[in-house]
């Protein structure tokens, strides 16, 4: 998490401020870092998980009823630790559990097992994690409670294919979807169809045990069917619809033939459809607890107001679509801000990759496009700074959360020997930001509630 720079606190909310109302010692870069740090504090899954577990633990009459913990995703370790702490406080019996995360340190309870899966592409470690999840499900009995703690990245971390398909087929699917430019909703509708634990299959396997979902949402709108590929949610999409999505996205020739044959077999009734709402596996689900992107933006906005910025606007329309196009639109909106104004966006863009491309992530590409737009606007961009970052601290397959840019970023890239426009066309944003010193590196944050973009005009 980025450190919070020293600052002068301005109480209340300024009215029509001049630049003097904004503490002069705070540069634009320091300001957006500060606002992003405030957002990440709100995204901390610890208190959210603890409260959700507390409200869902068996009452005193059933205190000895054993509970299991299944924590999957980028925030799995943090969420599991919070759940164990809350259960210990209430003297609840922990029967066992599984934590699957990108990396796993010390597990918080002797009965829990920690496994590192693969991300962003499922490989052998993910397949082993999926097998471990199957072993745990076999040990759960119908009179027990299972706390399923989900966060973004779970689709890959336990990403094993359904019976009859191979891990290589899933890897090819993952690569094709990553390059497709499809929005997260359509990506998940396709991907979960082929995942061993996606599309409601985990709930079906755990039934008739009671399943309590506690979900850290990386999907705008918090649709549980799309978060972590919906392991405990009915799948409303049919095989016919999935095949149509694949055809419309022109992915048919890019996917391994066994994937398409699998869909054909489901359509012919030779294989079972995914669990639908009427499936008995969903009769034992509790009311899910969900924390998403909205609260994160509110926290960043509140911090901005405390610092005296006005106006402070949370843009209601979520970020979606091609990152480069969105970056240009964000820059235009930032240029329209008055001095002392702040705008915040949440969402998740996409990047359509060709056969040859460079290195970067969607937030870095968005920021690069914004930097180019700011540079082209000349003096109009004075005082504008834009941050684009993933709340998990990892943007694409890189070590950066995103980037922070202003009107001086493009000249610095050019001076360092990089053509920013060529880098944007070639999806090589990381190198451009690295040489310009505009990368934002926070390290893994232990949370994941989609992306945040912040624009400030000093």
Secondary structure as UniProt FT lines:
FT   HELIX           19..21
FT   TURN            24..25
FT   HELIX           28..42
FT   HELIX           45..56
FT   HELIX           60..62
FT   TURN            63..64
FT   STRAND          67..72
FT   TURN            74..75
FT   HELIX           76..89
FT   TURN            90..91
FT   STRAND          94..101
FT   TURN            110..111
FT   STRAND          112..116
FT   HELIX           124..139
FT   TURN            142..143
FT   STRAND          145..150
FT   TURN            152..153
FT   HELIX           154..157
FT   TURN            163..164
FT   HELIX           167..180
FT   HELIX           184..191
FT   HELIX           192..194
FT   TURN            196..200
FT   HELIX           201..206
FT   TURN            207..208
FT   STRAND          210..216
FT   TURN            220..221
FT   TURN            224..226
FT   HELIX           227..229
FT   TURN            231..232
FT   HELIX           239..248
FT   TURN            249..250
FT   HELIX           252..254
FT   HELIX           257..267
FT   TURN            268..269
FT   TURN            277..278
FT   HELIX           280..282
FT   TURN            283..284
FT   STRAND          289..291
FT   HELIX           293..306
FT   TURN            307..308
FT   STRAND          312..314
FT   HELIX           323..335
FT   TURN            339..340
FT   STRAND          341..347
FT   HELIX           362..376
FT   HELIX           378..381
FT   TURN            382..383
FT   STRAND          384..390
FT   TURN            391..392
FT   STRAND          402..406
FT   TURN            407..408
FT   HELIX           409..415
FT   TURN            416..417
FT   HELIX           420..425
FT   TURN            426..427
FT   HELIX           429..436
FT   STRAND          439..440
FT   STRAND          451..457
//
